[in-house]
Amino acid sequence: MKKLFVLSIALLSIFSLNAQKFGFKVGVNLSGVNSSTTLQDYQTAALNGGLIGGLVFEFNPVKTLGIRTEALYSQKGYNIESDVNVNGTDAVINSSLTLNYIEVPLLLKLKLGPAYLTAGPYFSYAISGKDIATITVDGQKLAESQYADYGQVPSNDVFKDAEFNGDNITYSRTDAGLNIGFGVKLLKFFAEARYGTGLANIKSYDGMPSDEYMKNYTISLSAGILF
């Protein structure tokens, strides 16, 4: 996976040197995870909001077909809830994970007048990540000093604090997946919506079943300018 990310950086360099257009974009990510049936003890509480933005390069070999590559900062993650019972007390644990990626999409762009479609793979590398937990009992949020009673910590650096909840949980820094999107370009300005689905498992732990997985998915809304 790391080799694929390095290769995507090399391709980005080649495309950017030969780009006929370049610019930048900014927007928001709404993200969650697709998980296996063995993770159904958890439920998605809400999509996790994050930022996306960076540089855009385009090469247009023919009038209606282009190649788009980007160098992006992209925040992904999830919000999940789990119901637990400790010593007869019911509690709800909400865990919010945010992974901060450097992402390189490599896309084909089909132009349909001012509108266009994009599709292609992406490769990304997480430079940091944090898991933040909140615990609620009878509608009241617990003080952080009480989290240890439920086997939790208030916040966790997912790439430095490997031991969490008694299991050796490992988050993968690399991810890859597929993007498909729709956009509109007027003059130099564009706005687009994109859906991305990860193909790589981002989380593992001791004793994890071979058929269990947790993969990113993201809805991105962004706007930008091409010169």
N, C-alpha and C positions, 0 to 999 in steps of 0.2 A: 504494500500500500504506500509506503514512504517513497519507493522508487517511482510509482505512478504520480505522486505529488511533485517530485522533482522533475519528472518528464513534463508535467503540465506547466511548471514554471518555465522550463526551457521553451516550450511551444508558445507560451505567453510572450516571452522575449522576442521570438522570431516574428510573431504576428504584430507586436507593437512596433517593431522596427519597420514593418512593411504596411502598417495601417494607413488607409486612405482617410480615415476619420478617427478622432479621439475625443474623449470628453470625460464626464464624471456623472455619477448618479448617487442619490441618497433616498432612503426610505425606511420602511419598518418590516420586520419579520413577525409572523404569528406562527409559532412552532409547537410541535408535540412529538410524540413517539408512537410508532406502530410496534406493538409488542405481541408476543406469543400467548397462547391460551394459558400457559402456566403463570402468567403475570396478571391474571384477572382478579387477584385479590386487591389489586390497585385499580383506581378509577381516575380518569383524567378530570381534573377539577376545572381547568380552563386552559386555553392556549397561552403559551408563554410569549410575552411581547419582547422584542429586541430591536436592535438597529442593524441596518445594512447600508453599505456605501463604499464607493471606491472609484477606480478608473475603468473606462470603457474604451475598447479599440475595435474598429471595424475594417474589414477588407471586403471589397465588392468585386468579385470576378466577373459577374454579369449583372444586368440591370435589376432583375427581380430576386436574385439570390446573393446573400452575403454570409460572411463568417464573422461572428462576434465572439470576442474573448474579453474577460474582465479580471481585475485584481481587486477583491472585495474584503472588507471587514464585515463579518456576518455573525450575529449572535443567534444561537439556537438553544433549545432546551425543552423543558416540560414542567408542568405543574401536576402533581398527582397526589391523591389522598389515599390513606389506608386507615382502616378501623382496627384498633387494638384494645386488648383488655389486660390490665396489669393489676393483680391483687383485687379483682372484682370491680375495678373502675374502668369504665369505657372511655376511650379517648379517640380523637381524630388527629392523625399526623399528616400535615401538608408539607410536601417536599418540593421545592422549586430549584430546578437545575438550570444553570446558564453556562453554556460553552461558547467561548469566544474564538471564532475561526478566522484564519486567512483562507479565502476560498477563490478558486480559479475555475469558472465555467468556460467550456468550449462549445459554442453553439452555432448551428446553422440558422440563418435568418431568411424567411420567405416573405417578400414584400408583396402586399396586396393594396396598392395605392398608398394612402397615408397610414393604413394599418399594416401590421406584420405579425408573423408567428415565429417563435424561436423554440428550438429543441436541441438537446445534447447533454453530455455528461458534465459533472463537476467533480473537482477534487479539492479537499480542504484539510487543513492542519490546525488543531486547536492550540492556541498559545496560552490559554488559561481557562479555568472553569471553577465554579463554586456551586455547592449545594447548600441551600438554606432551608432549615426546618422550623415549623411552628407547630405547637401542640395545643389542642383545645379540649378542655374537659368541661362538660355541662355548659357549653357556650362561652366559657371563660378561657382566655389565652394564658397558659402557664408562664411563670417566670423562668428565665433561662437556667437558673440554678436547679430547677426541678427536672430538666430534660434527661439527666443521667438515669433517673428512675425508670424511664421508658426506653433506655438504650439508644438515646439520640444525643447529638450535639447541635447547638444552634446553627453553626455554619461549618462547612467542610471544604477545604481546598482539594478538589477531586484528583489532582495530579501529584499532590504532596502527601496528603493524609490517606494512605492506602487502607489502613485498618479502620473500618467503620461498621458499627452495629455488630461487632463480633465476627464479621466476614472480611476476607481480603477482597474488597471490591476494586476492580480496575476499570478505568474509563480509557477508551482508545483515543489517542490524539488525532488519528487519521480517519477520514471519512470519504466516501465516494458515493455518487448517486446520479440520478437523472433529473433534468429540468425540462419543463414545457411551459411556454408562456405566450401571452398576447399583449401587443402594445400598439400605440398610436404615436406617430411622429408628425409634428407640424413645424415647418421651418427648421430651426436647429433643436427644438425642444421635443422631448418624448416622455410618455408615461406608460408604465407597463405593470402587468400582474403576472406572477410566475408561481408555479407549484413545483416543489422539489421533493423527491422521495429518496431517502438513503438506502443503499444496498448493503452497507456494512453494519455489523453489530457494534454498538458504541459502549456496551457495558458487560462485564463478566464478573464472576465471583466464585469462591471456592465451592465446589460441588454443583456448579451450574449444569442443568441437563443439556444434552447436546442439541435438543430441538428448541431451546429457549433463545429468544433474541429481543433486542430493543433497538429500533432503527429510527433515525430522524425523519420527520417530514416538516415541510415549511411552506407557508403561503407568504409571498413577498409582494409588497406594493411599493413602487419606487417611481421617481421622476428624475430627469437629468437633461443634459445638453450635449450635443455632438458638434464639433467644429469641423 
